[in-house]
Amino acid sequence: MTAPSDRFHELRSLLRSYEVVGYAFDDTEEQPGAALDAYLRQAVLHPARAARAAAEIDELLAVGLFSSEIADDVDLLPHINPPHGKSVESCLAVVRNHLVRFLTGPGTPSRIAPQTSWEWKERFPELSHLLGAYFHQDFSHEYSSHKEALDDYISGVSPDDLRCVTQEIRDFLGLGESDQQLKEAAATLGLRVAPPRGVRLRQWLVDVQGIIAHHVQG
């Protein structure tokens, strides 16, 4: 048996948006549901993603969802449930139509905060990496301080990633969320420890952004 080619990579990303809202297609012909709305808000930033997803749906439907030719690739896709009386294929066709409609005029990036955990991580992937991989629940077993963890991150990623995370922190703080909303969003991105003693989360993120920006400039 040949190894899966991951030929439906973008479709897999799209379907993961459905995982966090109940594993069910909730789109109608007239209106995208919560999961597809989240995907399209991110696709505004990179419209080529929506084009790839539409092309992958076309390919999957042309070959056939249950074709042995793509069985291994389909196994990599999240299993999303169609509504009663609908098939997965018909639901994907609806999704594809919304993608094509979106591509006729993607619009401008949304100013509203992400609405699902999938969308938060898609919108701030490098910040999610920083928080989730270095300030996780086992933080105290690996690092003696926040500075040590941040130094480890800075030494372990590329300059491009460092520039990316400084912009993401700036954008994250610019959403205008309350302190409580900011705390919840940071937890969604993977933060599992409190900031250093006596420092509020917002200020700590400002400090982190400044330290990383200084490192990049130096």
N, C-alpha and C positions, 0 to 999 in steps of 0.2 A: 504493500500500500504506500502511495506517495505521501509526502508530508504536506499538510495544509499550506496553501500559498498566501493566506491572509488577503485574498483578493477583495474581501468586503470590509476592509479596515475602517473606512469612514462610516459605513452603515453600522458597524459594531459600536462605534462611538455614539452615533445617534440613538441607537436602541438602549444604550446604557442610561440615557436620559429618562427612558421609560421605567427603568428598574427602580428608580428612587421615588416614583409616584404611583407604585402599585402594580408594576408588571403588566399593565393593560393598555391597549390602544384606546385613547379617548378623543380621537380626532373625528370631525365630521367633514363632509365635502365642503361645507361653508367655512368652518372654523378649525384651526389647529388647536389641539388640547394643550394641557399644561406642559407636558414633556416636549412636544414639538415647538411650542412657543419658546421654551428655554433654549432649545437648540438653535432656533432661528435668531434669537437675540445674540448668540455667540457667532453665528454665521455672518452677521452683519460686519463683524470685524475681519472675517476671512471668507468672502463669498465663494471662493473656489471650493471650500469644504462642502457647501450645499450642492454645487455642481457635481462633485465626486460622489456624494451620497445618492443623488438622483441617477447618475450613470450606473452605480452599483446596483441600485434597485432594478433598473432596466435590465441589467445583465442577469440578475438573479431570477427575475420573472420570465425572461426569455428562455433560460435554461430549464427552469422548473425547480421549485423549492425542494422537491424530494428526489431530484436527479442524483444518481450516484456520482456523476461527474463533479459535483460541488459539495458532496455530503460532508467531507472533512471540513470544508470552509464554513458551511452552515452550522456545524457543531460549535464553532467558535462564537457564534452570535448569541446574545442573550435571548432567552425564550420568552417572548412577550405574548400575552393572551389576547386574542380577538374578542370583541363583544359577541354575545349570543347571536347566532345566525350569520355571522361573518366569518370569512377565512383570513388567515394571515396574509395571503396574497392580495386580497381585496383591500385590506388595511394598508399594506405597503403601497398599493396603487394610489390610495388617498394621500398618503404621506408624500409620495413622489409628485403628485399634482400640486401640493402646497409648496414643495421645494421649487418646482418649475415656476410657479406664480411668484414666489419670492425673488427668484433670479431676474425677473423682468424689471425689478426696482428694489434692490436690497434696503434702501433707506439709510438712515444714520444710526450710529450706535445709541443704544438705550441709555438713558441717564438713571434709570431705576436700578436698585440693587438686585443682584441675582435672587431668584425665587426658590431654587432647589439646591440641594447639596452638590448635585452633578454640575449645575451651572456655576456655583461658587468656585469649584475646583478647575473648571474649564476656563473661567475668567481670570483666575489667579494661579496658574499652574506652578510657577516657580516659588511663589510665596507659600503655596500649599506644601511644596517639597521642603522648604526651609522649616516651616513650623512642624510638619508631620514627621520629618525624618530626624530632626535635631532637638525638638522640644516636645517630645512624646511622653507617654506615661512612664517609660523607664529612664527618663532623663537623669534622675538622681543616681542611677546605677552606672551611668556612662560618663557624666560630667560633674565637675565640682562647682561649676558656676555657669551662669548664662554666657559670660564672656568666652569661656572655654568652648562651649557648644557653637557659638557664633564664629569663633576663630576656626573651628573644625570645618564648618560649612564654607567659609571664605576660602580656605586652603584646598577644598575638595571639588569646587565647581569652576567652570570656565569664566573668563572675563565677560563674555556675552551673557551668561546666566546672572552674573552679579549686576550688570547693567539692567537686565530684565527685571530682577527682583526689586531694585530700587524704584523703578517706574511702577511696578505693581503695588508696592507699599504706598507710594504716593497716590495712586488711583484708589486703592482700598480705603485710605484715610479720607479721600475726597468724596466718598459716597454720602457723607453727611449723616451717617448713622449715629444713634445715641450710644452712650457708653455701654449700655446693656446689649444693644444690637451688635455693637462692635465685638463684644466678648463672645456672643453666640456665633457670629460669623467666623471669628478666629478659631473657635472650637471646631466648627465645620471644616475648616481648612487643616485641622490637625493639631492645634495647640492644646496641650494637656497639662501645662504647668503655668503657675502664676508668674507675672513679671518679677523682676528683682524687688526686694522688700522696699516699700515706700515709693515705688514708681507705678503710676497708672499705666494701663495697657496702651492707651493712645500715645503717651509720651515715650514708652519703651519702644514702640514701633518707629516713632520719629527718630529716636536715638539709633536704632538698628539701621534704619535707612541712611542716616548720616554717616555711621561708621563704614558701611559698605560703600557708599558713594565716595568717601574719602580714600578708601583703599583703591578703588578703581582709578581715581584721579592721580593717586600717588604712583 
